[in-house]
Amino acid sequence: MKTSFHEIESLLEQAVSKKICSGASLLVFYQGEISFQKEAGFTSFHLGGLIPEPVKKNTLFDLASLTKPLVTTQLIALFIQEGILSLDQTVGQLLEKPLSRELSGTTLRALLNHSSGLPDWRPYYSSIDPKTDQAKIKNSIYRAIHEEPLVYPPGTRNVYSDPGFILLGEILERKTGKNLDELFQEKIADPLNLQDIGFIPRDRPGPLKGGRAFVATENSADRKKVIQGEVHDDNAFVMGGVAGHAGLFGTARGIYGCFGEWRRGYAGKGRILEASTVKAFVERERFTGDWGLGWMFPSAPSSAGRYFSRRSFGHLGFTGTSLWFDPAVDLGVIFLSNRVHPTRENNALKEFRPLLHDQIYQTVIHKGLP
């Protein structure tokens, strides 16, 4: 008898009815196959002249910090495989720029596992003149990070850091002479034939085709509008919509296609990622705290709920997105929402998401699929 996903559908509808978000998309994959996919709600609430549309499979979500593992981390992993980069290279070796002595000695490994000493976040956008040339804006933010005082000695703590991943994005661009979105398309999207995931650059055409709806995010006082179809993260926005820490848009299917390479690589069947590379990035025992190389592990309590094993890895996005995969049972969950719509003060997702993952695990693993 086929397993019922009724309880999961009900939870998804509750997320909308209780205004945890205006719309959501959920995709569950098990043993390499999509087991369940469902959309709920609308692209926005009735707010500020917006016209809500039903969320569909091809509706685009702002993926926020899922950019970190799916773009920046994956690109670095590929360049390490090719011998272009190594985890023990320092920022000073990779960037011919004036740097503080401490930052100059910080390694790629420390940037990836959030032990670099850099702060969690800085409002670099607040000092930017919007009339400034786009390239100059990016360079000014990079320079600000180069001069950023470290808030703890590198390697002594794990502090989740947006500036660290902005810096990783710069390293990739300086090393190759290409924009991060171009690298993603060339090295990841094209080889994996991805159609539903990519950046939306402000100054040039992007790979995502027109005619599709975007899920709205925050009602921004700074931008004087509800953000829709442009990146929510303010630092990524002033950088032109493309950065190492945020800027990626996509659908649940797009993420499934992109992350599928990590799953295949873990099993030794990757198209572009080798098994040794994937395991070096996601094996918990190599690191302290809740961070691997660009990926996070379940903490206590975890957004992945009670049942995902300690071998699980994933990531969250500030806008209300998440991806979790448990290689112990070969189960993955992609959950997309716009919990920051219309305000980032909405924190109801924090309680909802573990319940959703618990129900999925109970349905797929405890009850068993046919």
Residue frames relative to the residue before (quaternion, step in Angstrom):
aa qw qx qy qz dx dy dz
M 1.0000 0.0000 0.0000 0.0000 0.00 0.00 0.00
K 0.4847 -0.6944 0.4527 0.2792 3.56 -0.88 0.92
T 0.5096 -0.6526 0.4739 0.2996 3.54 -1.01 0.85
S 0.3549 -0.7402 0.5345 0.2012 3.58 -0.96 0.87
F 0.2117 -0.7693 0.5918 0.1147 3.55 -0.99 0.89
H 0.2541 0.8147 -0.4920 0.1720 3.56 1.24 0.40
E 0.6658 0.5109 -0.3174 0.4415 3.59 0.89 -0.91
I 0.6454 0.5121 -0.3198 0.4678 3.58 1.05 -0.75
E 0.6278 0.5227 -0.3303 0.4727 3.59 0.98 -0.81
S 0.6483 0.5261 -0.3149 0.4513 3.56 0.96 -0.87
L 0.6448 0.5153 -0.3195 0.4655 3.59 0.96 -0.83
L 0.6466 0.5256 -0.3201 0.4506 3.57 0.95 -0.86
E 0.6564 0.4913 -0.3074 0.4830 3.58 0.99 -0.80
Q 0.6194 0.5421 -0.3447 0.4513 3.59 1.07 -0.67
A 0.5990 0.5707 -0.3627 0.4288 3.59 1.03 -0.73
V 0.6889 0.4536 -0.2696 0.4970 3.56 1.06 -0.76
S 0.6894 0.4940 -0.2969 0.4388 3.59 0.82 -0.96
K 0.7100 0.4173 -0.2503 0.5090 3.60 1.12 -0.62
K 0.4340 -0.7447 0.4087 0.3001 3.56 1.37 0.21
I 0.2093 0.7406 -0.5856 0.2544 3.53 0.96 0.94
C 0.7502 -0.0791 0.0617 0.6535 3.53 1.26 -0.64
S 0.5184 -0.6160 0.4694 0.3627 3.58 -1.24 0.21
G 0.8080 0.0069 0.0264 0.5885 3.54 1.17 -0.62
A 0.0732 -0.8051 0.5885 0.0072 3.55 -1.19 0.56
S 0.1222 -0.7505 0.6434 0.0885 3.51 -1.34 0.39
L 0.0709 -0.8056 0.5881 -0.0103 3.55 -0.86 1.00
L 0.0207 0.7734 -0.6332 0.0234 3.56 -1.01 0.87
V 0.1113 -0.7794 0.6161 0.0221 3.55 -0.85 1.09
F 0.0124 -0.7980 0.6026 0.0071 3.57 -0.83 0.94
Y 0.0633 -0.8004 0.5941 -0.0488 3.51 -1.01 0.97
Q 0.8481 -0.0364 -0.0317 0.5276 3.54 -0.82 1.11
G 0.7534 -0.4486 0.2031 0.4358 3.52 0.93 1.03
E 0.7021 0.4026 -0.2683 0.5225 3.59 1.25 0.13
I 0.4852 -0.6264 0.5141 0.3286 3.56 -1.17 0.58
S 0.2222 -0.8020 0.5465 0.0931 3.57 -0.64 1.15
F 0.8085 -0.0149 0.0737 0.5836 3.55 1.05 -0.76
Q 0.0838 0.7680 -0.6337 0.0397 3.56 -1.06 0.79
K 0.0936 0.8003 -0.5800 0.1202 3.53 -0.87 0.97
E 0.1708 -0.7534 0.6266 0.1032 3.55 -1.11 0.76
A 0.0527 -0.7972 0.6012 0.0127 3.55 -1.16 0.59
G 0.8152 0.3156 -0.2066 0.4395 3.53 -1.22 0.52
F 0.5618 -0.6151 0.4788 0.2771 3.48 -1.40 -0.37
T 0.6588 -0.5367 0.3681 0.3775 3.54 -1.27 0.39
S 0.7964 -0.0222 0.0154 0.6041 3.60 1.19 -0.41
F 0.4945 -0.5507 0.5440 0.3952 3.49 -1.37 -0.08
H 0.5799 -0.5247 0.4544 0.4265 3.59 -1.27 0.10
L 0.3152 0.7489 -0.4954 0.3072 3.56 -0.03 1.32
G 0.8771 0.0508 -0.0259 0.4769 3.56 -1.02 0.84
G 0.7086 -0.4672 0.2704 0.4545 3.57 1.01 0.71
L 0.4406 0.6956 -0.4626 0.3286 3.60 1.25 0.10
I 0.2475 -0.7386 0.6075 0.1557 3.54 -1.16 0.66
P 0.2937 -0.7866 0.5121 0.1812 3.61 -0.22 1.21
E 0.1098 -0.7574 0.6410 0.0580 3.52 -1.14 0.79
P 0.5688 -0.5858 0.4298 0.3855 3.61 -1.04 0.58
V 0.4561 -0.6524 0.5263 0.2990 3.57 -1.04 0.78
K 0.1001 -0.7914 0.6029 0.0146 3.56 -0.88 1.06
K 0.7185 -0.4396 0.3111 0.4402 3.56 -1.28 0.11
N 0.7525 0.3784 -0.2157 0.4939 3.61 1.07 -0.67
T 0.4016 0.6960 -0.4897 0.3384 3.60 1.26 0.31
L 0.3411 -0.7776 0.5026 0.1622 3.57 -0.84 1.02
F 0.1872 -0.7638 0.6130 0.0766 3.54 -1.01 0.97
D 0.4456 -0.6158 0.5689 0.3140 3.54 -1.26 0.53
L 0.2650 -0.8266 0.4835 0.1125 3.57 -0.40 1.26
A 0.2935 -0.8042 0.4814 0.1882 3.58 1.35 -0.08
S 0.8679 -0.1177 0.0736 0.4769 3.61 -0.87 -0.94
L 0.4320 0.6375 -0.5071 0.3870 3.61 1.16 0.22
T 0.4582 0.6633 -0.4299 0.4066 3.56 1.35 -0.18
K 0.6244 0.5890 -0.3448 0.3798 3.58 0.95 -0.87
P 0.7745 0.3202 -0.2263 0.4964 3.66 0.63 -0.93
L 0.7115 0.4976 -0.2777 0.4111 3.59 0.90 -0.89
V 0.7571 0.3096 -0.1850 0.5447 3.59 1.14 -0.56
T 0.7862 0.3736 -0.2120 0.4442 3.56 0.26 -1.30
T 0.6877 0.4749 -0.2853 0.4693 3.59 0.82 -0.98
Q 0.6767 0.4988 -0.3032 0.4487 3.57 0.88 -0.92
L 0.6366 0.5177 -0.3327 0.4648 3.60 1.02 -0.74
I 0.6544 0.4990 -0.3171 0.4714 3.58 0.93 -0.84
A 0.6204 0.5386 -0.3411 0.4569 3.58 1.01 -0.80
L 0.6681 0.5006 -0.3019 0.4604 3.59 0.93 -0.86
F 0.6774 0.4819 -0.2983 0.4688 3.59 0.96 -0.83
I 0.5938 0.5322 -0.3642 0.4812 3.59 1.17 -0.50
Q 0.6254 0.5377 -0.3293 0.4598 3.59 0.99 -0.81
E 0.7195 0.4492 -0.2382 0.4731 3.54 1.01 -0.89
G 0.5058 -0.6766 0.4057 0.3491 3.58 1.28 -0.04
I 0.4553 0.6874 -0.4460 0.3482 3.60 1.26 0.27
L 0.7746 0.1440 -0.0726 0.6116 3.57 1.15 -0.71
S 0.0960 -0.7572 0.6339 0.1247 3.56 -1.35 0.18
L 0.6221 -0.5934 0.3700 0.3522 3.54 -1.11 0.70
D 0.7189 0.4514 -0.2574 0.4616 3.59 1.08 -0.59
Q 0.4321 0.6646 -0.4870 0.3666 3.59 1.24 0.17
T 0.3501 -0.7444 0.5342 0.1950 3.55 -1.09 0.74
V 0.6536 -0.4995 0.3965 0.4075 3.52 -1.31 0.37
G 0.6369 0.5467 -0.3212 0.4386 3.56 1.02 -0.79
Q 0.6606 0.4979 -0.2999 0.4752 3.57 1.06 -0.71
L 0.7357 0.4537 -0.2218 0.4514 3.56 1.06 -0.76
L 0.7716 0.2637 -0.1512 0.5587 3.59 1.13 -0.57
E 0.2451 -0.7576 0.5883 0.1413 3.55 -0.72 1.04
K 0.4056 0.6861 -0.4753 0.3727 3.54 0.63 1.22
P 0.5645 -0.5555 0.4613 0.4000 3.58 -1.20 0.36
L 0.0301 0.8027 -0.5903 0.0793 3.57 -0.70 1.10
S 0.5488 -0.5533 0.4862 0.3953 3.53 -1.22 0.39
R 0.6268 -0.5689 0.3724 0.3805 3.59 -1.10 0.65
E 0.6606 0.5099 -0.3161 0.4512 3.59 0.95 -0.85
L 0.6843 0.4740 -0.2925 0.4707 3.59 0.87 -0.93
S 0.5994 0.5850 -0.3558 0.4146 3.57 1.03 -0.75
G 0.7374 0.4148 -0.2253 0.4832 3.59 1.04 -0.73
T 0.4813 0.6692 -0.4352 0.3621 3.58 1.28 0.00
T 0.3555 -0.7692 0.4998 0.1791 3.60 -0.88 0.94
L 0.6499 -0.4741 0.4148 0.4252 3.53 -1.33 0.21
R 0.6104 0.5636 -0.3475 0.4347 3.58 1.01 -0.81
A 0.6890 0.4837 -0.2859 0.4578 3.59 0.88 -0.94
L 0.6249 0.5155 -0.3425 0.4760 3.60 1.06 -0.65
L 0.6872 0.5000 -0.2849 0.4434 3.57 0.91 -0.89
N 0.7762 0.3194 -0.1956 0.5071 3.61 0.96 -0.75
H 0.5160 -0.7062 0.3806 0.3004 3.54 1.26 0.57
S 0.5269 0.5904 -0.4476 0.4164 3.57 0.92 0.94
S 0.3396 0.8037 -0.4341 0.2242 3.58 1.25 0.46
G 0.5086 -0.6244 0.4396 0.3978 3.57 1.17 -0.55
L 0.5346 0.6193 -0.4104 0.4028 3.58 1.25 -0.21
P 0.5666 -0.6155 0.4214 0.3500 3.62 -1.12 0.59
D 0.6584 -0.5254 0.3664 0.3953 3.55 -1.29 0.28
W 0.8006 -0.0974 0.1442 0.5734 3.58 0.92 -0.91
R 0.0070 -0.7635 0.6451 0.0291 3.53 -1.24 0.53
P 0.4224 -0.7125 0.4971 0.2585 3.63 -0.99 0.77
Y 0.0625 -0.8361 0.5447 0.0177 3.60 0.55 1.13
Y 0.6032 0.6049 -0.3424 0.3911 3.58 1.07 -0.75
S 0.6232 0.6001 -0.3411 0.3676 3.58 1.09 -0.72
S 0.7247 0.4005 -0.2454 0.5042 3.60 1.16 -0.42
I 0.5161 0.6556 -0.4010 0.3783 3.58 1.31 0.21
D 0.3276 -0.6930 0.6063 0.2117 3.57 -1.02 0.85
P 0.4056 -0.7574 0.4491 0.2454 3.63 -0.46 1.14
K 0.6301 0.5411 -0.3376 0.4428 3.59 1.23 -0.33
T 0.4899 0.6775 -0.4198 0.3533 3.57 1.30 -0.16
D 0.6003 -0.5585 0.4401 0.3661 3.56 -1.18 0.66
Q 0.5908 -0.6316 0.3790 0.3292 3.57 -0.97 0.96
A 0.6586 0.5048 -0.3152 0.4604 3.60 0.92 -0.86
K 0.6505 0.5136 -0.3181 0.4602 3.58 1.01 -0.74
I 0.6050 0.5511 -0.3505 0.4555 3.57 1.09 -0.70
K 0.6616 0.4997 -0.3090 0.4658 3.59 0.85 -0.94
N 0.6813 0.4953 -0.2978 0.4494 3.56 0.85 -0.93
S 0.6411 0.5195 -0.3357 0.4544 3.59 1.04 -0.70
I 0.6473 0.4915 -0.3228 0.4850 3.60 1.05 -0.68
Y 0.6182 0.5263 -0.3444 0.4715 3.58 0.98 -0.75
R 0.6622 0.5110 -0.3037 0.4562 3.57 0.94 -0.93
A 0.6260 0.5382 -0.3374 0.4524 3.59 1.02 -0.78
I 0.6580 0.4868 -0.3091 0.4842 3.59 1.02 -0.76
H 0.6060 0.5573 -0.3528 0.4446 3.60 1.04 -0.74
E 0.7460 0.3903 -0.1973 0.5022 3.56 1.09 -0.78
E 0.4317 0.7296 -0.4419 0.2933 3.59 1.30 -0.04
P 0.3928 -0.6996 0.5342 0.2663 3.63 -0.77 0.92
L 0.4320 -0.6862 0.5136 0.2805 3.57 -0.93 0.82
V 0.3673 -0.7649 0.4959 0.1847 3.56 -0.97 0.87
Y 0.7718 0.0429 -0.0779 0.6296 3.61 1.31 -0.01
P 0.6106 -0.5576 0.3938 0.4013 3.61 -1.12 0.44
P 0.5321 -0.6494 0.4297 0.3324 3.64 -0.79 0.94
G 0.8116 0.2866 -0.2221 0.4581 3.53 -1.06 0.83
T 0.6356 0.5565 -0.3324 0.4194 3.59 1.23 -0.08
R 0.7877 0.1244 -0.0559 0.6007 3.59 1.23 -0.43
N 0.3023 -0.6918 0.6060 0.2504 3.54 -1.38 0.06
V 0.0828 0.7771 -0.6155 0.1017 3.58 -0.56 1.20
Y 0.4401 -0.7144 0.4827 0.2510 3.55 -0.49 1.22
S 0.0234 -0.8563 0.5106 -0.0747 3.58 -0.55 1.18
D 0.3322 -0.7187 0.5841 0.1786 3.56 -0.74 1.11
P 0.6479 0.5160 -0.3501 0.4375 3.66 0.81 -0.81
G 0.6095 0.5639 -0.3526 0.4314 3.59 1.05 -0.69
F 0.7201 0.4211 -0.2547 0.4891 3.58 0.96 -0.82
I 0.5461 0.5498 -0.4081 0.4827 3.59 1.17 -0.36
L 0.6531 0.5133 -0.3006 0.4687 3.57 1.01 -0.86
L 0.6268 0.5207 -0.3374 0.4713 3.61 1.03 -0.71
G 0.6245 0.5314 -0.3301 0.4676 3.57 1.07 -0.73
E 0.6377 0.5161 -0.3227 0.4720 3.56 1.01 -0.79
I 0.6341 0.5365 -0.3355 0.4443 3.59 0.91 -0.88
L 0.6550 0.5086 -0.3110 0.4643 3.59 0.94 -0.87
E 0.6841 0.4862 -0.2926 0.4582 3.58 0.91 -0.90
R 0.6644 0.4951 -0.3079 0.4676 3.61 0.93 -0.85
K 0.6638 0.5295 -0.3063 0.4304 3.57 1.00 -0.85
T 0.7903 0.3341 -0.1450 0.4928 3.56 1.02 -0.82
G 0.3773 -0.7268 0.4894 0.2997 3.58 1.16 -0.52
K 0.6403 0.4981 -0.3247 0.4863 3.58 1.25 0.36
N 0.5495 -0.5892 0.4733 0.3562 3.56 -1.23 0.49
L 0.6374 -0.5664 0.3704 0.3684 3.55 -1.16 0.66
D 0.6543 0.5101 -0.3234 0.4551 3.60 0.96 -0.77
E 0.6286 0.5212 -0.3292 0.4741 3.58 1.10 -0.67
L 0.6392 0.5210 -0.3163 0.4690 3.57 1.02 -0.80
F 0.6376 0.5278 -0.3242 0.4580 3.57 0.96 -0.88
Q 0.6720 0.4965 -0.3004 0.4601 3.57 0.91 -0.91
E 0.7135 0.4814 -0.2560 0.4400 3.56 0.86 -1.00
K 0.7903 0.3668 -0.1663 0.4618 3.57 0.83 -1.02
I 0.7898 0.2913 -0.1353 0.5225 3.60 1.13 -0.61
A 0.7464 0.4363 -0.2555 0.4328 3.60 0.52 -1.17
D 0.7016 0.4618 -0.2869 0.4607 3.60 0.80 -0.93
P 0.6807 0.4747 -0.3236 0.4544 3.68 0.78 -0.83
L 0.7379 0.3894 -0.2240 0.5037 3.59 1.09 -0.68
N 0.3840 -0.7527 0.4529 0.2845 3.59 1.36 0.05
L 0.2393 0.7840 -0.5279 0.2221 3.56 0.86 1.02
Q 0.1699 -0.8173 0.5479 0.0546 3.57 -0.84 1.03
D 0.7871 0.3745 -0.1383 0.4701 3.58 1.06 -0.70
I 0.6957 0.3888 -0.2834 0.5334 3.56 1.05 0.70
G 0.3725 0.7165 -0.5261 0.2667 3.56 -0.95 0.89
F 0.5907 -0.5595 0.4483 0.3703 3.53 -1.35 -0.02
I 0.2492 -0.7196 0.6198 0.1897 3.53 -1.37 0.26
P 0.1554 -0.8210 0.5432 0.0825 3.61 0.19 1.24
R 0.4685 -0.6967 0.4733 0.2666 3.56 -1.04 0.78
D 0.7760 0.3790 -0.1776 0.4719 3.59 1.10 -0.63
R 0.7826 0.1699 -0.1277 0.5851 3.61 1.23 0.19
P 0.6292 -0.5451 0.3780 0.4050 3.61 -1.18 0.42
G 0.2615 -0.7523 0.5836 0.1581 3.54 -1.14 0.69
P 0.6690 -0.5415 0.3430 0.3762 3.60 -1.27 0.17
L 0.6027 0.5757 -0.3692 0.4111 3.61 1.16 -0.45
K 0.4152 -0.7433 0.4751 0.2221 3.56 -0.69 1.13
G 0.5541 -0.6273 0.4445 0.3193 3.56 -1.18 0.60
G 0.6718 0.5382 -0.3579 0.3619 3.52 -1.34 0.01
R 0.6470 0.4904 -0.3369 0.4769 3.59 1.24 0.12
A 0.4970 -0.6680 0.4739 0.2865 3.53 -1.14 0.66
F 0.2586 -0.7268 0.6156 0.1612 3.52 -1.30 0.54
V 0.4200 -0.6689 0.5486 0.2744 3.56 -1.10 0.70
A 0.4401 -0.7105 0.4888 0.2502 3.58 -0.86 0.97
T 0.2282 -0.7452 0.6043 0.1654 3.55 -1.22 0.50
E 0.8743 -0.1435 0.0846 0.4560 3.58 -0.87 -0.92
N 0.4106 -0.6284 0.5929 0.2917 3.52 -1.29 0.50
S 0.1418 -0.8669 0.4774 0.0226 3.53 0.05 1.40
A 0.3831 -0.7119 0.5452 0.2218 3.55 -0.83 1.05
D 0.6446 0.5350 -0.3248 0.4391 3.60 1.01 -0.77
R 0.7643 0.3488 -0.1943 0.5064 3.58 0.91 -0.90
K 0.3545 -0.7836 0.4478 0.2445 3.56 1.38 -0.06
K 0.7167 0.3346 -0.2652 0.5513 3.57 0.97 0.88
V 0.5214 -0.5520 0.5182 0.3936 3.52 -1.34 0.07
I 0.3887 -0.7420 0.4996 0.2211 3.57 -0.70 1.08
Q 0.1856 0.7597 -0.6008 0.1656 3.55 -0.83 1.05
G 0.8235 0.1755 -0.1479 0.5188 3.57 -0.66 1.08
E 0.7170 0.2671 -0.2442 0.5957 3.56 1.29 0.30
V 0.6495 -0.5742 0.3299 0.3736 3.53 -1.12 0.71
H 0.4710 -0.6931 0.4827 0.2546 3.55 -1.01 0.90
D 0.6407 0.5477 -0.3324 0.4232 3.59 0.89 -0.91
D 0.4349 -0.7495 0.4379 0.2397 3.58 -0.62 1.14
N 0.6434 0.5051 -0.3349 0.4677 3.60 0.98 -0.72
A 0.6573 0.4911 -0.3105 0.4800 3.59 0.97 -0.83
F 0.6187 0.5642 -0.3426 0.4260 3.59 1.04 -0.74
V 0.7148 0.4297 -0.2728 0.4796 3.59 0.80 -0.95
M 0.6328 0.5175 -0.3324 0.4704 3.59 1.22 -0.36
G 0.6447 -0.5583 0.3039 0.4246 3.58 1.27 0.20
G 0.6356 -0.5617 0.3223 0.4202 3.56 1.26 0.30
V 0.7212 0.3629 -0.2217 0.5469 3.58 1.28 -0.05
A 0.2406 0.7621 -0.5659 0.2028 3.59 -0.57 1.15
G 0.6409 -0.5728 0.3674 0.3552 3.55 -1.26 0.37
H 0.7255 0.4381 -0.2343 0.4764 3.56 1.22 -0.44
A 0.8031 0.0033 0.0465 0.5940 3.61 1.14 -0.54
G 0.4803 0.6783 -0.4841 0.2736 3.55 -1.30 0.27
L 0.5801 0.6060 -0.3690 0.4002 3.58 1.23 -0.40
F 0.1182 -0.7509 0.6461 0.0681 3.56 -1.11 0.81
G 0.2085 0.8013 -0.5481 0.1179 3.55 -1.13 0.48
T 0.4570 -0.6206 0.5566 0.3102 3.50 -1.43 -0.07
A 0.6707 -0.4641 0.3675 0.4469 3.56 -1.27 0.13
R 0.6409 0.5153 -0.3222 0.4690 3.60 1.02 -0.77
G 0.6301 0.5380 -0.3348 0.4488 3.57 1.03 -0.76
I 0.6540 0.4927 -0.3031 0.4875 3.56 0.99 -0.84
Y 0.6237 0.5475 -0.3364 0.4450 3.57 0.98 -0.84
G 0.6690 0.4975 -0.2991 0.4642 3.57 0.94 -0.83
C 0.6796 0.4857 -0.2810 0.4725 3.55 1.01 -0.87
F 0.7132 0.4415 -0.2661 0.4750 3.59 0.80 -0.96
G 0.5217 0.6627 -0.4080 0.3495 3.58 1.15 -0.56
E 0.6115 0.5569 -0.3534 0.4371 3.58 1.13 -0.60
W 0.6223 0.5150 -0.3433 0.4792 3.61 1.08 -0.64
R 0.6478 0.5068 -0.3233 0.4681 3.58 0.96 -0.80
R 0.6724 0.4821 -0.2997 0.4750 3.59 0.89 -0.91
G 0.6481 0.5242 -0.3193 0.4507 3.56 0.96 -0.84
Y 0.6133 0.5527 -0.3401 0.4502 3.57 1.03 -0.80
A 0.7263 0.4103 -0.2230 0.5044 3.58 1.06 -0.79
G 0.5482 -0.6423 0.3863 0.3711 3.59 1.28 0.11
K 0.6257 0.5401 -0.3253 0.4593 3.59 1.26 0.40
G 0.3101 0.7955 -0.4769 0.2086 3.59 1.20 0.44
R 0.4558 -0.6644 0.5236 0.2770 3.53 -1.24 0.55
I 0.8124 0.1391 -0.0605 0.5630 3.57 1.02 -0.82
L 0.7179 0.3857 -0.2432 0.5261 3.61 1.20 -0.37
E 0.3383 -0.7436 0.5451 0.1883 3.57 -0.88 0.96
A 0.6402 -0.5561 0.3727 0.3770 3.57 -1.15 0.63
S 0.6637 0.5134 -0.3185 0.4410 3.59 0.89 -0.88
T 0.6292 0.5304 -0.3293 0.4630 3.58 1.08 -0.71
V 0.6715 0.5032 -0.3018 0.4525 3.57 0.79 -1.03
K 0.7061 0.4721 -0.2842 0.4447 3.59 0.78 -0.97
A 0.6008 0.5479 -0.3604 0.4571 3.59 1.12 -0.57
F 0.6997 0.4749 -0.2604 0.4659 3.57 1.09 -0.71
V 0.8122 0.3049 -0.1283 0.4805 3.62 1.03 -0.66
E 0.5082 0.6363 -0.4448 0.3727 3.62 1.18 0.13
R 0.4483 -0.7412 0.4396 0.2372 3.56 -0.56 1.20
E 0.6721 0.5577 -0.3282 0.3599 3.60 0.81 -0.91
R 0.6038 0.5761 -0.3665 0.4114 3.61 1.18 -0.27
F 0.7854 0.2918 -0.1295 0.5303 3.59 1.21 -0.36
T 0.4054 -0.6547 0.5673 0.2919 3.49 -1.30 0.26
G 0.7522 0.3868 -0.2729 0.4584 3.55 -1.25 0.28
D 0.6943 -0.4954 0.3610 0.3770 3.52 -1.33 -0.40
W 0.6553 0.5462 -0.2912 0.4329 3.58 1.25 0.19
G 0.2104 -0.7004 0.6676 0.1395 3.49 -1.17 0.83
L 0.6969 -0.3917 0.3329 0.5001 3.56 -1.05 -0.72
G 0.8459 -0.0538 -0.0228 0.5301 3.54 -0.12 1.32
W 0.7132 0.3731 -0.2342 0.5452 3.59 1.26 -0.20
M 0.3116 -0.7327 0.5700 0.2029 3.54 -1.19 0.52
F 0.3261 -0.7218 0.5800 0.1904 3.53 -1.30 0.50
P 0.6279 -0.5340 0.3865 0.4138 3.62 -1.16 0.40
S 0.2032 -0.7508 0.6172 0.1183 3.54 -0.98 0.91
A 0.4146 -0.6785 0.5238 0.3056 3.59 -1.21 -0.33
P 0.4793 -0.3535 -0.7670 0.2388 1.60 -0.87 2.34
S 0.3689 -0.7504 0.5161 0.1855 3.56 -1.19 0.55
S 0.5290 -0.6084 0.4855 0.3380 3.55 -1.16 0.62
A 0.6369 0.5166 -0.3221 0.4730 3.60 1.27 -0.33
G 0.5793 -0.6280 0.3597 0.3751 3.57 1.25 0.22
R 0.7410 -0.4679 0.3033 0.3742 3.54 -1.35 -0.26
Y 0.7492 0.4839 -0.2111 0.3999 3.57 1.09 -0.66
F 0.5474 0.6009 -0.4219 0.4016 3.62 1.11 -0.43
S 0.4671 -0.7301 0.4328 0.2480 3.56 -0.77 1.10
R 0.6656 -0.4984 0.3809 0.4043 3.55 -1.33 0.19
R 0.6082 0.5481 -0.3553 0.4509 3.59 1.21 -0.29
S 0.4882 0.6862 -0.4208 0.3373 3.58 1.26 -0.23
F 0.0274 -0.7755 0.6293 0.0420 3.53 -1.24 0.49
G 0.1283 0.7928 -0.5827 0.1244 3.55 -1.15 0.61
H 0.2321 -0.7504 0.5912 0.1831 3.53 -1.22 -0.51
L 0.2961 -0.7274 0.5936 0.1756 3.52 -1.34 0.46
G 0.2098 -0.7435 0.6156 0.1557 3.53 -1.33 0.38
F 0.5926 -0.6343 0.3732 0.3275 3.58 -0.92 0.97
T 0.6473 0.5500 -0.3216 0.4185 3.60 1.05 -0.71
G 0.6434 -0.5159 0.3301 0.4592 3.60 1.24 -0.30
T 0.5195 0.6320 -0.4080 0.4053 3.56 1.19 0.58
S 0.0409 0.8051 -0.5914 0.0194 3.57 -1.18 0.45
L 0.0937 -0.7486 0.6550 0.0419 3.50 -1.36 0.50
W 0.0663 0.7839 -0.6139 0.0643 3.58 -0.82 1.04
F 0.0275 -0.7900 0.6124 -0.0119 3.57 -1.04 0.83
D 0.1468 -0.7787 0.6071 0.0584 3.55 -0.92 0.98
P 0.2572 -0.8019 0.5188 0.1473 3.62 -0.24 1.23
A 0.5328 0.6353 -0.4123 0.3774 3.61 1.20 -0.34
V 0.7913 0.1915 -0.1004 0.5719 3.59 1.12 -0.69
D 0.4138 -0.7349 0.4435 0.3034 3.59 1.35 0.04
L 0.4551 0.6621 -0.4484 0.3917 3.55 0.96 1.00
G 0.0095 -0.8064 0.5911 -0.0127 3.56 -0.93 0.91
V 0.1332 -0.7805 0.6086 0.0521 3.55 -1.18 0.69
I 0.0774 -0.7559 0.6497 0.0224 3.55 -0.88 1.05
F 0.0276 0.8020 -0.5931 0.0655 3.56 -0.62 1.15
L 0.0552 -0.8048 0.5906 -0.0208 3.55 -0.68 1.15
S 0.1238 0.7706 -0.6180 0.0943 3.55 -0.97 0.89
N 0.3439 -0.7043 0.5673 0.2529 3.56 -1.32 0.00
R 0.0209 -0.8591 0.5112 -0.0119 3.54 0.73 1.09
V 0.6396 0.5259 -0.3351 0.4495 3.65 1.18 -0.36
H 0.5902 0.5581 -0.3711 0.4499 3.61 1.28 0.10
P 0.5687 -0.3120 -0.7584 0.0645 1.53 -1.37 2.07
T 0.7655 0.3042 -0.1755 0.5392 3.59 1.26 -0.05
R 0.5100 -0.6534 0.4736 0.2977 3.55 -1.10 0.72
E 0.5400 0.6311 -0.4000 0.3875 3.60 1.24 -0.19
N 0.5339 0.6073 -0.4081 0.4237 3.59 1.28 -0.14
N 0.0060 0.8371 -0.5435 0.0619 3.60 -0.32 1.26
A 0.3331 0.7797 -0.4799 0.2254 3.58 1.26 0.30
L 0.5579 0.6235 -0.3907 0.3839 3.61 1.16 -0.48
K 0.5628 0.6327 -0.3832 0.3689 3.58 1.11 -0.62
E 0.7156 0.4025 -0.2458 0.5152 3.59 1.03 -0.71
F 0.6569 0.5498 -0.3144 0.4092 3.56 1.04 -0.79
R 0.6709 0.5576 -0.3225 0.3675 3.59 0.77 -0.99
P 0.6550 0.4861 -0.3456 0.4639 3.69 0.85 -0.73
L 0.6265 0.5354 -0.3404 0.4527 3.60 1.03 -0.75
L 0.6386 0.5260 -0.3212 0.4609 3.56 1.01 -0.83
H 0.6844 0.4759 -0.2917 0.4691 3.59 0.87 -0.91
D 0.6101 0.5373 -0.3551 0.4615 3.60 1.03 -0.68
Q 0.6774 0.4941 -0.2991 0.4555 3.59 0.89 -0.92
I 0.6310 0.5244 -0.3305 0.4664 3.58 1.04 -0.75
Y 0.6624 0.5008 -0.3091 0.4636 3.59 0.89 -0.92
Q 0.6595 0.5057 -0.3150 0.4584 3.58 0.93 -0.87
T 0.6697 0.5117 -0.2960 0.4494 3.56 1.00 -0.85
V 0.7633 0.3987 -0.2078 0.4639 3.57 0.77 -1.06
I 0.7840 0.3482 -0.1695 0.4852 3.58 0.82 -0.99
H 0.7345 0.4256 -0.2579 0.4615 3.58 0.70 -1.03
K 0.7294 0.3787 -0.2391 0.5171 3.61 0.96 -0.81
G 0.3673 -0.7819 0.4345 0.2547 3.52 1.22 -0.56
L 0.3315 -0.7205 0.5774 0.1939 3.52 -0.96 0.93
P 0.5678 -0.6023 0.4251 0.3662 3.62 -1.12 0.55
